[in-house]
Amino acid sequence: MSSLFKSRILSAVFFLLSGLLAAPVLAGGEVNIYSARKEDLIKPLLDDFSKQSGIAVNLVTGKEEALLQRLQSEGANTPADVLLTSDAGRLSAAQKAGVLQAVKSETLTAHIPASYRDPEGYWYGLSVRARPIIYAKDRVKPGDLSTYEALADPKWKGKVCVRSSDSVYNQSLVAGMIAHDGEAKTEAWAKGLVANFARPPKGGDRDQIKAVAAGECDVTLANTYYLGGMVDSQDEADKQAAAQVAVFWPDAKTTGVHVNVSGAGVTAHARNRDNAVKLLEFLAGDSAQRWYAETNNEYPVNPAIPPSATLKSWGEFKADTLNVAKLGELNAAAVRVMDRAGWK
Protein backbone atom coordinates (compact mmCIF):
# COMPACT_ATOMS: atom_id res chain seq x y z
CA MET A 1 0.00 0.00 0.00
CA SER A 2 1.51 3.32 -1.03
CA SER A 3 2.24 5.98 1.55
CA LEU A 4 -0.11 8.37 -0.31
CA PHE A 5 -3.01 5.87 -0.08
CA LYS A 6 -2.32 5.29 3.62
CA SER A 7 -2.28 9.05 4.17
CA ARG A 8 -5.67 9.43 2.48
CA ILE A 9 -7.20 6.66 4.62
CA LEU A 10 -5.87 8.22 7.82
CA SER A 11 -7.22 11.61 6.75
CA ALA A 12 -10.65 10.13 6.09
CA VAL A 13 -10.72 8.36 9.45
CA PHE A 14 -9.64 11.54 11.22
CA PHE A 15 -12.37 13.51 9.44
CA LEU A 16 -15.05 11.03 10.52
CA LEU A 17 -13.84 10.96 14.12
CA SER A 18 -13.73 14.76 14.21
CA GLY A 19 -17.33 14.91 13.04
CA LEU A 20 -18.44 12.47 15.69
CA LEU A 21 -16.61 14.32 18.42
CA ALA A 22 -18.01 17.66 17.28
CA ALA A 23 -21.63 16.45 17.25
CA PRO A 24 -23.74 17.32 20.30
CA VAL A 25 -23.94 14.58 22.89
CA LEU A 26 -27.59 13.65 23.45
CA ALA A 27 -28.74 12.17 26.75
CA GLY A 28 -30.77 9.33 25.27
CA GLY A 29 -33.08 7.05 27.22
CA GLU A 30 -36.69 7.93 28.01
CA VAL A 31 -38.96 9.71 30.45
CA ASN A 32 -42.56 8.75 31.22
CA ILE A 33 -45.15 11.39 32.10
CA TYR A 34 -48.58 11.23 33.68
CA SER A 35 -50.20 14.51 32.70
CA ALA A 36 -53.49 16.02 33.82
CA ARG A 37 -52.95 18.76 31.26
CA LYS A 38 -54.46 18.11 27.84
CA GLU A 39 -52.10 16.72 25.22
CA ASP A 40 -52.35 19.76 22.93
CA LEU A 41 -51.25 22.01 25.81
CA ILE A 42 -48.02 20.11 26.44
CA LYS A 43 -47.14 17.83 23.47
CA PRO A 44 -45.33 20.46 21.34
CA LEU A 45 -43.04 21.22 24.28
CA LEU A 46 -42.31 17.54 24.84
CA ASP A 47 -41.48 17.04 21.17
CA ASP A 48 -39.06 19.96 21.36
CA PHE A 49 -37.47 18.48 24.48
CA SER A 50 -36.94 15.15 22.72
CA LYS A 51 -35.32 16.82 19.72
CA GLN A 52 -32.93 18.78 21.90
CA SER A 53 -32.07 16.06 24.41
CA GLY A 54 -32.45 12.79 22.54
CA ILE A 55 -34.69 11.59 25.40
CA ALA A 56 -37.86 9.85 24.23
CA VAL A 57 -41.02 11.07 25.97
CA ASN A 58 -43.93 8.74 26.67
CA LEU A 59 -47.09 10.64 27.60
CA VAL A 60 -50.21 9.41 29.38
CA THR A 61 -52.99 11.95 29.93
CA GLY A 62 -56.01 11.71 32.20
CA LYS A 63 -58.06 13.33 34.94
CA GLU A 64 -56.21 14.56 38.01
CA GLU A 65 -57.89 12.25 40.51
CA ALA A 66 -57.57 9.20 38.26
CA LEU A 67 -53.85 9.77 37.70
CA LEU A 68 -53.20 10.20 41.41
CA GLN A 69 -55.11 7.01 42.20
CA ARG A 70 -53.16 5.22 39.48
CA LEU A 71 -49.84 6.33 40.95
CA GLN A 72 -50.92 5.18 44.39
CA SER A 73 -52.12 1.78 43.20
CA GLU A 74 -49.05 1.17 41.04
CA GLY A 75 -46.67 2.04 43.86
CA ALA A 76 -43.06 1.04 43.17
CA ASN A 77 -44.16 -0.60 39.90
CA THR A 78 -45.31 2.64 38.29
CA PRO A 79 -43.70 3.47 34.95
CA ALA A 80 -44.28 7.19 35.57
CA ASP A 81 -41.28 9.44 36.18
CA VAL A 82 -43.11 12.78 36.20
CA LEU A 83 -46.54 13.92 37.33
CA LEU A 84 -47.70 17.09 35.60
CA THR A 85 -50.89 18.79 36.79
CA SER A 86 -52.71 22.10 36.90
CA ASP A 87 -53.00 23.45 40.43
CA ALA A 88 -50.94 23.81 43.60
CA GLY A 89 -53.74 22.07 45.47
CA ARG A 90 -53.39 18.98 43.29
CA LEU A 91 -49.60 19.05 43.51
CA SER A 92 -49.88 19.25 47.28
CA ALA A 93 -52.33 16.34 47.30
CA ALA A 94 -49.83 14.25 45.34
CA GLN A 95 -47.09 15.18 47.80
CA LYS A 96 -49.27 14.21 50.77
CA ALA A 97 -50.10 10.91 49.08
CA GLY A 98 -46.39 10.08 48.99
CA VAL A 99 -46.13 9.72 45.20
CA LEU A 100 -43.53 12.49 44.71
CA GLN A 101 -39.89 12.81 45.76
CA ALA A 102 -37.88 15.91 46.64
CA VAL A 103 -35.59 17.25 43.93
CA LYS A 104 -32.84 19.83 44.22
CA SER A 105 -31.80 21.67 41.09
CA GLU A 106 -29.85 24.91 40.78
CA THR A 107 -31.51 25.51 37.40
CA LEU A 108 -35.03 25.17 38.81
CA THR A 109 -34.19 27.33 41.81
CA ALA A 110 -32.74 30.03 39.55
CA HIS A 111 -35.68 30.07 37.11
CA ILE A 112 -38.63 29.61 39.47
CA PRO A 113 -39.35 32.13 42.26
CA ALA A 114 -39.66 30.62 45.74
CA SER A 115 -43.36 31.47 46.00
CA TYR A 116 -44.10 29.22 42.99
CA ARG A 117 -42.42 26.03 44.20
CA ASP A 118 -42.63 23.63 47.11
CA PRO A 119 -40.20 24.74 49.84
CA GLU A 120 -38.78 21.21 50.07
CA GLY A 121 -38.56 20.65 46.31
CA TYR A 122 -41.34 18.07 45.91
CA TRP A 123 -42.85 20.03 43.02
CA TYR A 124 -42.21 23.12 40.91
CA GLY A 125 -44.58 25.58 39.27
CA LEU A 126 -44.13 25.81 35.50
CA SER A 127 -46.70 28.44 34.54
CA VAL A 128 -48.69 31.02 36.48
CA ARG A 129 -52.39 31.70 36.21
CA ALA A 130 -54.17 34.67 37.78
CA ARG A 131 -57.83 34.55 38.88
CA PRO A 132 -59.17 38.13 38.69
CA ILE A 133 -62.70 39.50 38.49
CA ILE A 134 -64.22 39.45 34.99
CA TYR A 135 -67.01 41.98 34.48
CA ALA A 136 -69.55 43.12 31.87
CA LYS A 137 -68.21 46.28 30.23
CA ASP A 138 -71.68 47.67 29.48
CA ARG A 139 -73.13 47.18 32.98
CA VAL A 140 -70.25 47.53 35.44
CA LYS A 141 -67.84 50.39 35.95
CA PRO A 142 -64.32 49.55 37.08
CA GLY A 143 -64.79 52.03 39.91
CA ASP A 144 -67.55 49.80 41.31
CA LEU A 145 -65.00 47.04 41.92
CA SER A 146 -62.24 46.81 44.51
CA THR A 147 -61.58 43.45 46.23
CA TYR A 148 -62.69 39.84 46.24
CA GLU A 149 -64.22 40.53 49.64
CA ALA A 150 -66.40 43.30 48.22
CA LEU A 151 -68.23 40.82 45.99
CA ALA A 152 -70.08 39.71 49.13
CA ASP A 153 -71.66 43.17 49.40
CA PRO A 154 -75.48 43.05 48.96
CA LYS A 155 -75.19 45.45 46.01
CA TRP A 156 -74.07 42.45 43.95
CA LYS A 157 -77.12 40.34 44.87
CA GLY A 158 -78.20 38.30 41.84
CA LYS A 159 -75.20 39.49 39.83
CA VAL A 160 -72.43 36.93 40.55
CA CYS A 161 -71.71 33.76 38.55
CA VAL A 162 -69.10 31.25 39.70
CA ARG A 163 -68.05 27.64 39.26
CA SER A 164 -69.02 25.10 41.87
CA SER A 165 -67.13 24.40 45.07
CA ASP A 166 -65.78 21.26 43.36
CA SER A 167 -63.52 23.52 41.28
CA VAL A 168 -59.99 23.32 42.67
CA TYR A 169 -59.43 26.84 41.32
CA ASN A 170 -62.13 28.18 43.64
CA GLN A 171 -60.89 25.99 46.48
CA SER A 172 -57.42 27.48 46.10
CA LEU A 173 -58.82 31.02 46.03
CA VAL A 174 -60.65 30.35 49.30
CA ALA A 175 -57.54 28.70 50.75
CA GLY A 176 -55.58 31.85 49.95
CA MET A 177 -58.16 33.97 51.73
CA ILE A 178 -57.99 31.68 54.77
CA ALA A 179 -54.21 32.08 54.82
CA HIS A 180 -54.60 35.85 54.97
CA ASP A 181 -57.80 36.32 56.99
CA GLY A 182 -58.53 33.10 58.88
CA GLU A 183 -61.45 30.69 58.57
CA ALA A 184 -64.11 32.73 60.38
CA LYS A 185 -63.74 35.85 58.25
CA THR A 186 -63.44 33.82 55.06
CA GLU A 187 -66.59 31.85 55.89
CA ALA A 188 -68.53 35.05 56.46
CA TRP A 189 -67.35 36.27 53.06
CA ALA A 190 -68.28 32.98 51.38
CA LYS A 191 -71.82 33.15 52.81
CA GLY A 192 -72.20 36.69 51.48
CA LEU A 193 -70.93 35.62 48.07
CA VAL A 194 -73.35 32.68 47.93
CA ALA A 195 -76.21 35.05 48.76
CA ASN A 196 -75.27 37.06 45.65
CA PHE A 197 -75.25 34.16 43.19
CA ALA A 198 -77.30 34.83 40.06
CA ARG A 199 -77.78 31.10 39.53
CA PRO A 200 -76.63 27.80 41.01
CA PRO A 201 -72.97 27.18 40.13
CA LYS A 202 -72.46 25.22 36.93
CA GLY A 203 -69.99 24.86 34.08
CA GLY A 204 -66.35 25.85 33.72
CA ASP A 205 -64.58 29.20 33.60
CA ARG A 206 -65.49 29.83 29.96
CA ASP A 207 -69.15 29.19 30.80
CA GLN A 208 -69.00 31.86 33.52
CA ILE A 209 -67.49 34.37 31.08
CA LYS A 210 -70.18 33.57 28.51
CA ALA A 211 -72.88 33.99 31.17
CA VAL A 212 -71.58 37.49 31.95
CA ALA A 213 -71.55 38.34 28.25
CA ALA A 214 -75.11 36.99 27.85
CA GLY A 215 -76.40 39.12 30.75
CA GLU A 216 -77.12 36.26 33.14
CA CYS A 217 -74.84 37.96 35.67
CA ASP A 218 -72.53 40.97 35.81
CA VAL A 219 -69.33 39.59 37.35
CA THR A 220 -67.46 36.33 37.72
CA LEU A 221 -64.10 34.88 38.74
CA ALA A 222 -62.04 33.15 36.06
CA ASN A 223 -58.46 32.22 35.27
CA THR A 224 -57.02 34.60 32.70
CA TYR A 225 -55.86 31.93 30.25
CA TYR A 226 -59.48 30.90 29.66
CA LEU A 227 -60.34 34.46 28.62
CA GLY A 228 -57.12 34.64 26.60
CA GLY A 229 -58.12 31.49 24.75
CA MET A 230 -61.50 33.04 23.93
CA VAL A 231 -59.91 36.29 22.72
CA ASP A 232 -57.61 34.35 20.36
CA SER A 233 -60.21 31.72 19.43
CA GLN A 234 -61.22 30.81 15.88
CA ASP A 235 -64.78 30.46 17.21
CA GLU A 236 -66.62 33.70 16.51
CA ALA A 237 -69.05 33.20 19.41
CA ASP A 238 -66.12 32.92 21.85
CA LYS A 239 -64.49 36.05 20.43
CA GLN A 240 -67.74 38.03 20.67
CA ALA A 241 -68.32 36.94 24.27
CA ALA A 242 -64.75 37.88 25.21
CA ALA A 243 -65.17 41.30 23.62
CA GLN A 244 -68.08 42.08 25.96
CA VAL A 245 -66.13 41.59 29.17
CA ALA A 246 -63.07 43.12 30.81
CA VAL A 247 -60.53 42.21 33.49
CA PHE A 248 -60.37 43.89 36.88
CA TRP A 249 -57.36 43.24 39.12
CA PRO A 250 -58.68 43.11 42.71
CA ASP A 251 -56.92 43.76 46.02
CA ALA A 252 -54.32 46.08 44.49
CA LYS A 253 -53.97 47.90 47.82
CA THR A 254 -53.94 44.79 50.01
CA THR A 255 -52.80 41.21 49.35
CA GLY A 256 -52.86 41.35 45.56
CA VAL A 257 -54.50 39.15 42.93
CA HIS A 258 -54.86 35.44 43.68
CA VAL A 259 -52.40 33.43 41.57
CA ASN A 260 -51.81 29.72 41.16
CA VAL A 261 -49.59 27.47 39.08
CA SER A 262 -49.54 24.49 36.82
CA GLY A 263 -46.56 22.40 37.78
CA ALA A 264 -44.81 19.08 38.00
CA GLY A 265 -42.90 16.79 40.30
CA VAL A 266 -40.68 13.74 39.96
CA THR A 267 -42.47 10.59 41.08
CA ALA A 268 -41.31 8.77 44.20
CA HIS A 269 -40.34 5.64 42.25
CA ALA A 270 -39.03 7.27 39.06
CA ARG A 271 -36.81 4.87 37.13
CA ASN A 272 -35.54 7.67 34.90
CA ARG A 273 -34.96 10.27 37.60
CA ASP A 274 -32.16 12.17 35.89
CA ASN A 275 -34.16 12.48 32.68
CA ALA A 276 -37.19 13.61 34.70
CA VAL A 277 -35.16 16.41 36.27
CA LYS A 278 -33.83 17.39 32.83
CA LEU A 279 -37.41 17.66 31.59
CA LEU A 280 -38.46 19.92 34.47
CA GLU A 281 -35.42 22.11 33.87
CA PHE A 282 -36.32 22.33 30.18
CA LEU A 283 -39.91 23.32 30.98
CA ALA A 284 -38.62 26.13 33.22
CA GLY A 285 -36.23 27.32 30.50
CA ASP A 286 -36.62 30.25 28.14
CA SER A 287 -38.06 28.51 25.05
CA ALA A 288 -40.70 26.54 26.98
CA GLN A 289 -41.66 29.56 29.04
CA ARG A 290 -42.16 31.63 25.88
CA TRP A 291 -44.37 28.86 24.52
CA TYR A 292 -46.51 28.85 27.67
CA ALA A 293 -46.93 32.62 27.30
CA GLU A 294 -47.57 32.90 23.58
CA THR A 295 -49.55 29.72 22.94
CA ASN A 296 -51.40 29.06 26.21
CA ASN A 297 -51.78 32.65 27.43
CA GLU A 298 -50.38 31.63 30.80
CA TYR A 299 -48.01 33.89 32.69
CA PRO A 300 -44.43 32.58 32.56
CA VAL A 301 -43.19 31.35 35.92
CA ASN A 302 -39.74 32.55 34.86
CA PRO A 303 -39.78 36.33 35.52
CA ALA A 304 -37.26 36.92 32.72
CA ILE A 305 -39.85 35.95 30.07
CA PRO A 306 -42.56 38.52 29.16
CA PRO A 307 -46.27 37.61 28.97
CA SER A 308 -48.14 37.39 25.67
CA ALA A 309 -49.54 40.45 23.91
CA THR A 310 -53.05 39.40 24.96
CA LEU A 311 -52.06 39.25 28.63
CA LYS A 312 -50.18 42.54 28.36
CA SER A 313 -53.32 44.20 26.98
CA TRP A 314 -55.03 43.71 30.37
CA GLY A 315 -52.33 45.67 32.17
CA GLU A 316 -49.98 44.86 35.00
CA PHE A 317 -51.17 43.75 38.42
CA LYS A 318 -49.95 43.12 41.92
CA ALA A 319 -49.77 39.37 42.52
CA ASP A 320 -50.26 37.76 45.91
CA THR A 321 -46.83 36.75 47.22
CA LEU A 322 -48.22 33.92 49.36
CA ASN A 323 -46.33 30.70 48.61
CA VAL A 324 -48.74 28.64 46.52
CA ALA A 325 -47.83 25.58 48.58
CA LYS A 326 -50.04 27.12 51.28
CA LEU A 327 -53.04 26.71 48.96
CA GLY A 328 -52.59 22.95 49.08
CA GLU A 329 -52.01 22.89 52.81
CA LEU A 330 -55.30 24.74 53.41
CA ASN A 331 -57.36 22.94 50.76
CA ALA A 332 -59.29 20.81 53.26
CA ALA A 333 -60.11 23.88 55.36
CA ALA A 334 -61.28 25.70 52.22
CA VAL A 335 -63.62 22.85 51.27
CA ARG A 336 -65.12 22.86 54.78
CA VAL A 337 -65.66 26.62 54.66
CA MET A 338 -67.36 26.43 51.26
CA ASP A 339 -69.57 23.58 52.43
CA ARG A 340 -70.68 25.46 55.55
CA ALA A 341 -71.38 28.53 53.41
CA GLY A 342 -73.71 26.58 51.16
CA TRP A 343 -71.45 26.94 48.13
CA LYS A 344 -72.62 23.98 46.07
Backbone torsions as a table, in degrees:
resi	resn	phi	psi	omega
1	MET	NA	128.2	-176.7
2	SER	-69.0	156.4	178.4
3	SER	-64.6	-31.8	179.4
4	LEU	-66.9	-42.0	179.8
5	PHE	-64.4	-43.6	177.5
6	LYS	-59.4	-40.4	-179.3
7	SER	-62.9	-38.8	-179.9
8	ARG	-68.3	-38.3	178.5
9	ILE	-64.2	-45.1	179.6
10	LEU	-62.5	-38.0	179.2
11	SER	-65.1	-41.2	-179.9
12	ALA	-65.1	-43.9	178.4
13	VAL	-62.0	-43.0	178.9
14	PHE	-61.6	-39.9	179.5
15	PHE	-63.0	-44.1	-179.9
16	LEU	-64.8	-43.8	178.9
17	LEU	-63.9	-38.3	178.8
18	SER	-62.7	-39.9	179.5
19	GLY	-65.9	-40.7	179.2
20	LEU	-65.6	-40.5	-179.3
21	LEU	-69.7	-30.5	-177.9
22	ALA	-79.4	-22.1	-177.7
23	ALA	-66.9	147.3	179.2
24	PRO	-63.8	141.1	179.2
25	VAL	-87.7	115.6	-179.4
26	LEU	-92.1	148.0	-174.3
27	ALA	-67.3	-42.3	-178.0
28	GLY	75.0	-177.5	-178.3
29	GLY	81.6	-158.7	-177.5
30	GLU	-145.8	168.7	172.1
31	VAL	-144.1	136.5	-175.8
32	ASN	-111.3	129.3	-174.2
33	ILE	-119.7	134.0	164.0
34	TYR	-101.4	117.7	-174.7
35	SER	-123.1	128.0	173.8
36	ALA	-87.9	-7.2	174.4
37	ARG	-85.3	143.6	-178.1
38	LYS	-61.3	149.7	-175.1
39	GLU	-57.4	-40.7	-176.7
40	ASP	-70.1	-13.6	178.6
41	LEU	-89.8	-8.5	-175.2
42	ILE	-135.0	-26.1	-173.7
43	LYS	-57.5	-45.3	179.9
44	PRO	-58.0	-36.4	177.7
45	LEU	-66.9	-40.6	-179.0
46	LEU	-67.3	-37.0	176.8
47	ASP	-63.7	-40.6	178.7
48	ASP	-64.7	-41.2	177.9
49	PHE	-60.1	-44.5	-179.9
50	SER	-62.1	-42.3	179.9
51	LYS	-62.7	-39.4	-176.5
52	GLN	-79.3	-32.9	-172.5
53	SER	-103.2	-22.9	-173.3
54	GLY	80.2	5.3	-180.0
55	ILE	-91.1	122.4	178.2
56	ALA	-73.5	137.8	-179.3
57	VAL	-111.7	126.1	175.2
58	ASN	-110.2	121.0	-171.4
59	LEU	-114.1	129.2	171.9
60	VAL	-120.8	124.1	179.4
61	THR	-109.9	154.2	179.9
62	GLY	-178.8	-178.9	178.0
63	LYS	-72.6	150.3	-175.9
64	GLU	-54.4	-52.9	-176.1
65	GLU	-62.8	-39.9	-178.4
66	ALA	-66.1	-39.7	-179.8
67	LEU	-68.1	-39.1	178.0
68	LEU	-64.6	-44.2	177.8
69	GLN	-62.3	-37.6	179.3
70	ARG	-64.4	-44.5	177.7
71	LEU	-60.3	-41.6	-179.6
72	GLN	-65.9	-43.3	-177.6
73	SER	-72.0	-32.5	-180.0
74	GLU	-75.0	-30.3	178.4
75	GLY	55.4	-133.4	-177.7
76	ALA	-68.7	-11.3	-179.5
77	ASN	-91.7	2.1	-178.1
78	THR	-64.4	140.8	174.1
79	PRO	-82.7	-12.5	-173.1
80	ALA	-71.4	135.4	175.4
81	ASP	-105.6	-26.0	-176.2
82	VAL	-136.3	138.0	169.6
83	LEU	-111.1	122.9	-179.6
84	LEU	-118.3	124.9	-177.1
85	THR	-146.0	-176.3	-161.1
86	SER	-115.1	15.5	-177.5
87	ASP	-162.1	144.5	179.0
88	ALA	-61.5	-31.5	177.7
89	GLY	-62.5	-41.0	-179.8
90	ARG	-73.4	-35.9	176.5
91	LEU	-64.4	-41.0	178.0
92	SER	-64.8	-39.1	178.6
93	ALA	-62.4	-39.6	178.2
94	ALA	-65.9	-39.3	178.0
95	GLN	-63.6	-45.6	-180.0
96	LYS	-63.5	-31.3	-179.3
97	ALA	-76.8	-7.3	176.7
98	GLY	80.0	19.7	-176.8
99	VAL	-99.3	3.8	178.0
100	LEU	-119.6	158.2	175.5
101	GLN	-123.0	152.7	179.4
102	ALA	-72.9	140.3	-179.9
103	VAL	-131.5	134.5	174.7
104	LYS	-112.3	128.9	-179.1
105	SER	-148.4	123.4	178.3
106	GLU	-63.3	-35.1	179.3
107	THR	-64.2	-47.1	180.0
108	LEU	-65.2	-40.6	179.0
109	THR	-63.9	-37.4	-179.1
110	ALA	-72.6	-35.0	-174.7
111	HIS	-90.7	-22.4	-173.3
112	ILE	-117.0	116.4	178.8
113	PRO	-55.9	150.4	-175.1
114	ALA	-58.2	-32.6	-177.4
115	SER	-71.2	-11.6	-177.9
116	TYR	-110.9	20.1	177.5
117	ARG	-145.4	156.7	178.2
118	ASP	-65.7	133.2	-178.0
119	PRO	-57.2	-27.5	-178.9
120	GLU	-99.7	2.3	175.6
121	GLY	84.1	16.5	179.7
122	TYR	-73.7	-25.2	176.6
123	TRP	-155.7	159.7	-176.7
124	TYR	-133.4	134.1	174.0
125	GLY	-69.8	142.4	-179.1
126	LEU	-119.4	-19.5	173.2
127	SER	-151.8	153.6	-176.0
128	VAL	-112.1	138.1	174.5
129	ARG	-126.8	132.9	178.0
130	ALA	-98.6	150.9	179.9
131	ARG	-124.1	78.8	-179.0
132	PRO	-86.8	-174.1	173.2
133	ILE	-88.0	131.3	174.8
134	ILE	-108.9	128.7	-174.2
135	TYR	-130.9	159.1	178.0
136	ALA	-76.9	121.5	-175.9
137	LYS	-65.3	-29.7	-176.1
138	ASP	-88.0	-8.8	-175.8
139	ARG	-124.3	-13.7	-177.3
140	VAL	-127.8	133.7	175.0
141	LYS	-95.5	139.8	179.1
142	PRO	-53.3	-31.2	179.6
143	GLY	-67.5	-16.0	177.6
144	ASP	-79.4	-11.8	-174.8
145	LEU	-108.6	151.6	179.2
146	SER	-149.5	-60.1	-174.3
147	THR	-135.7	167.0	171.9
148	TYR	-61.1	-41.9	-177.3
149	GLU	-58.1	-36.0	-176.2
150	ALA	-67.7	-16.6	178.2
151	LEU	-69.5	-11.0	176.3
152	ALA	-86.8	-3.6	178.6
153	ASP	-65.6	138.7	-179.0
154	PRO	-56.6	-18.4	-179.6
155	LYS	-65.7	-16.1	178.7
156	TRP	-99.0	13.0	-178.4
157	LYS	-58.3	127.5	179.7
158	GLY	75.9	12.4	-174.0
159	LYS	-122.5	4.1	-175.5
160	VAL	-111.7	129.2	171.1
161	CYS	-113.4	138.3	175.4
162	VAL	-147.4	165.0	171.3
163	ARG	-74.1	169.9	-178.3
164	SER	-72.2	171.5	177.8
165	SER	-71.3	-10.7	175.5
166	ASP	-72.6	-18.5	-179.1
167	SER	-68.8	120.6	179.8
168	VAL	-65.4	-25.0	177.6
169	TYR	-65.3	-42.0	176.9
170	ASN	-71.1	-37.3	177.4
171	GLN	-60.2	-41.5	-179.9
172	SER	-69.0	-36.3	175.7
173	LEU	-60.5	-47.4	179.7
174	VAL	-64.9	-38.8	177.9
175	ALA	-60.6	-40.2	177.4
176	GLY	-63.4	-38.3	178.4
177	MET	-68.0	-38.0	176.9
178	ILE	-62.2	-40.9	-179.9
179	ALA	-60.1	-35.5	-178.1
180	HIS	-87.8	-39.4	-168.7
181	ASP	-116.6	-10.7	-177.5
182	GLY	89.8	164.1	-175.5
183	GLU	-68.5	-42.0	-174.7
184	ALA	-62.0	-48.6	-178.8
185	LYS	-66.7	-39.0	-179.8
186	THR	-67.3	-37.6	178.0
187	GLU	-65.3	-39.6	177.8
188	ALA	-62.1	-40.9	177.3
189	TRP	-63.3	-45.9	-177.6
190	ALA	-60.9	-38.8	178.0
191	LYS	-65.1	-39.3	177.7
192	GLY	-66.4	-38.0	179.4
193	LEU	-66.0	-45.1	179.4
194	VAL	-58.9	-38.5	179.6
195	ALA	-64.8	-19.6	-178.3
196	ASN	-98.3	2.2	-178.3
197	PHE	-61.0	136.3	176.6
198	ALA	-81.0	-20.8	-177.7
199	ARG	-162.3	162.4	175.0
200	PRO	-60.9	142.3	-179.6
201	PRO	-58.3	135.9	176.5
202	LYS	-162.5	153.9	175.7
203	GLY	79.5	-180.0	179.9
204	GLY	-97.0	-170.0	-178.0
205	ASP	-62.2	-41.6	178.9
206	ARG	-61.8	-37.1	179.1
207	ASP	-64.3	-35.4	178.5
208	GLN	-67.6	-42.1	179.3
209	ILE	-63.0	-42.6	178.6
210	LYS	-64.9	-34.7	178.5
211	ALA	-65.6	-39.5	176.2
212	VAL	-63.6	-45.3	-179.9
213	ALA	-62.7	-33.6	-178.1
214	ALA	-82.7	-6.1	178.6
215	GLY	87.9	10.4	178.1
216	GLU	-72.7	-23.4	177.9
217	CYS	-158.0	172.0	-176.1
218	ASP	-106.7	-25.7	-177.5
219	VAL	-140.4	155.7	174.3
220	THR	-151.9	176.7	174.0
221	LEU	-118.1	129.7	-178.4
222	ALA	-153.9	148.6	175.3
223	ASN	-70.3	138.5	-173.2
224	THR	-61.4	-31.2	-176.5
225	TYR	-68.2	-24.3	174.8
226	TYR	-66.9	-45.4	178.0
227	LEU	-65.5	-40.4	177.6
228	GLY	-59.2	-40.6	177.9
229	GLY	-64.2	-34.6	178.2
230	MET	-72.2	-39.2	178.3
231	VAL	-60.5	-41.9	-176.3
232	ASP	-93.6	6.6	-174.2
233	SER	-69.7	153.3	172.0
234	GLN	-84.1	-10.1	179.0
235	ASP	-83.9	118.0	-175.6
236	GLU	-63.6	-34.8	179.6
237	ALA	-64.7	-40.0	177.0
238	ASP	-63.2	-44.7	-178.4
239	LYS	-63.7	-40.7	-179.9
240	GLN	-66.5	-40.5	178.4
241	ALA	-64.1	-44.1	-179.7
242	ALA	-62.9	-33.0	-178.6
243	ALA	-70.0	-17.9	-177.1
244	GLN	-92.7	-1.9	-178.6
245	VAL	-123.3	166.5	178.3
246	ALA	-141.1	164.7	-178.5
247	VAL	-100.2	133.1	171.9
248	PHE	-119.9	129.4	-179.8
249	TRP	-92.5	104.5	-176.3
250	PRO	-78.5	166.9	172.2
251	ASP	58.2	33.3	-178.9
252	ALA	-63.1	-28.2	-177.7
253	LYS	-97.9	-0.8	-179.1
254	THR	-123.9	-112.8	-172.5
255	THR	-80.9	-18.7	-177.3
256	GLY	94.6	173.6	-177.0
257	VAL	-70.2	137.9	176.6
258	HIS	-65.4	128.2	176.8
259	VAL	-127.4	154.8	179.8
260	ASN	-141.8	-177.9	-178.2
261	VAL	-136.3	154.9	156.0
262	SER	-95.4	151.8	-175.9
263	GLY	-164.7	-174.5	-176.3
264	ALA	-152.0	158.8	175.6
265	GLY	-142.5	158.7	176.5
266	VAL	-84.8	133.0	-176.2
267	THR	-68.8	155.4	-175.2
268	ALA	-62.1	-29.7	-176.1
269	HIS	-116.6	32.0	-178.7
270	ALA	-58.2	127.2	177.8
271	ARG	-87.2	-18.6	-179.8
272	ASN	-120.6	55.8	-172.5
273	ARG	-58.8	-46.7	-177.8
274	ASP	-61.4	-41.4	178.2
275	ASN	-67.4	-34.5	177.6
276	ALA	-63.3	-43.2	178.4
277	VAL	-65.2	-40.1	177.6
278	LYS	-59.8	-39.8	179.6
279	LEU	-64.6	-46.0	178.8
280	LEU	-60.6	-41.0	178.9
281	GLU	-64.2	-38.3	177.1
282	PHE	-63.4	-44.3	-177.5
283	LEU	-67.4	-21.6	176.2
284	ALA	-91.4	-4.2	-177.5
285	GLY	-79.9	174.5	-171.8
286	ASP	-60.3	-48.7	-174.7
287	SER	-65.4	-42.7	179.3
288	ALA	-67.4	-39.1	179.7
289	GLN	-65.9	-36.2	175.6
290	ARG	-65.5	-37.0	179.7
291	TRP	-66.0	-44.4	176.7
292	TYR	-55.1	-42.6	-176.2
293	ALA	-70.5	-50.7	-172.0
294	GLU	-78.4	-35.6	-174.8
295	THR	-94.0	-41.5	-175.8
296	ASN	-98.1	-8.2	-175.8
297	ASN	55.6	39.1	171.6
298	GLU	-104.7	149.5	178.3
299	TYR	-74.1	132.8	178.3
300	PRO	-62.1	139.1	175.7
301	VAL	-75.0	-27.1	177.2
302	ASN	-79.5	112.7	-174.6
303	PRO	-64.8	-12.8	179.8
304	ALA	-78.3	-14.5	-177.0
305	ILE	-101.5	127.9	-178.1
306	PRO	-75.4	155.2	175.7
307	PRO	-72.2	171.7	179.8
308	SER	-70.2	166.0	178.5
309	ALA	-61.2	-36.9	178.8
310	THR	-63.2	-45.7	179.1
311	LEU	-66.0	-39.2	179.0
312	LYS	-62.1	-32.0	-177.0
313	SER	-64.8	-18.6	179.8
314	TRP	-90.7	-1.7	176.6
315	GLY	88.2	169.7	178.7
316	GLU	-84.4	160.6	-179.9
317	PHE	-148.1	160.5	175.1
318	LYS	-88.6	119.1	-179.8
319	ALA	-92.2	143.8	174.4
320	ASP	-60.5	131.5	-178.5
321	THR	-92.0	3.1	176.7
322	LEU	-56.7	133.4	176.7
323	ASN	-62.8	126.7	-174.8
324	VAL	-64.1	-15.6	175.3
325	ALA	-60.8	-28.4	179.7
326	LYS	-64.8	-29.0	179.9
327	LEU	-64.2	-37.6	176.7
328	GLY	-72.1	-40.1	-179.8
329	GLU	-60.9	-34.8	-175.4
330	LEU	-101.0	11.9	-177.2
331	ASN	-60.5	-45.1	-178.6
332	ALA	-62.1	-40.7	178.1
333	ALA	-63.9	-38.9	179.6
334	ALA	-63.9	-42.6	179.2
335	VAL	-62.6	-40.6	178.8
336	ARG	-64.2	-42.8	179.9
337	VAL	-61.9	-45.6	-179.2
338	MET	-64.6	-37.2	178.9
339	ASP	-65.8	-45.0	179.8
340	ARG	-66.3	-27.5	-178.9
341	ALA	-81.5	-7.2	-179.7
342	GLY	81.4	19.3	177.8
343	TRP	-80.5	101.9	-175.1
344	LYS	-76.7	NA	NA
